[in-house]
């Protein structure tokens, strides 16, 4: 799946994207548990992040705020669920960097 694309992991910009491709592509690999996928088995009282306890709705809202802020700053944002990456990483990559036809 090498496409000759240079990227940086955990670029120090708002939201700390997992992968950043110059000039403006932010990619997040959202863990099913940690980002509260609807099918994930999350404790009823939420997930602890340091000394904060966040409900699934709060986690998804936080991710939405990050996405909206990055878009408002001119970034293109892709979010992929962990299970989708494991199932077919190539399909995820093709959404970011389409294969030449």
N, C-alpha and C positions, 0 to 999 in steps of 0.2 A: 504493500500500500504506500510505498514511498512515492512521493510526488515532487520531491525537490523543494519542499516548502520549509522555510526557516521559521522557527517559532521559539517562544520563550515560555517557560513554565512559571506560574504564579507571579505574573507581572505586577509590580507594585503600583497599581491604579485602583480606583474605587472598586470594591467587591473582590479583588484579588482573583481574577479569572485563572482557571487551571491551565489554560493554554491561551497565548496571545500571538496573533499573526499580524505583523506590520502591514498596513498602517493603523488598522482600527478594528480587527476582528477579535472578539472575546468569546472563548468557549468554556463552558462550565460542564463538568462531569458530575452530575448530582447523584450522590449515593441514595439509593432507595430509602434506607432507614434515616440517615441524617438530614435528608431534605424532605422527608415525610411524604413519600409516594403514597397515594390513596390505598394501595394494596399492601403496604408494609405494615408489619405488626408493631405498632407504636404503643408504649404504655399510655393508659388513659390520662395520666397526669402530665404527659409530655416527655420531652427529651432534655436532659441537662447539658448545657453548654457552659462549662466553667461553673460559675455560681448562679447562672440564669436557667430557669426551667421554662421551656417554650412548648406551647401546644402545636400540633400539626398546622393549624390555621396560621399561627404566628410565624412559623418557619416558612410556610409558603408565601405569606405576605412579605416577609423580609427578603426572600429571593426575588419577588416581584418588584420591590423597591429598588434593589440593586440593578435589575434588568432595565427598569424605566430610567433610572439615573444615568446609566451608561449610554442608553439610546439618546437621551437628551444631550449628552456630551459628544454625540457624533459617532459612537461606536456601533458596530453590528454585533449582536449578541446571539449566540447559539447555546441552548441548554439541552443536554442529553441525559436521560435517566441511565443509571448504572446498568439495569437489566437490558436496555436497548443496546448499549455499547458492547456488553458481553454477548448478546445474541448476534449482532452483525456490525462490528466496528466500521467495516467498509461502507455500509449504508450511511452511517453517521458522517463519515469523512466526505462522502459524495454530496451531502447536503451543504457542507461548508465549501468544499472545493470540487465543483462538478468535473467529471471526466470530460475531456475534449471529445467532441463528436466528429 
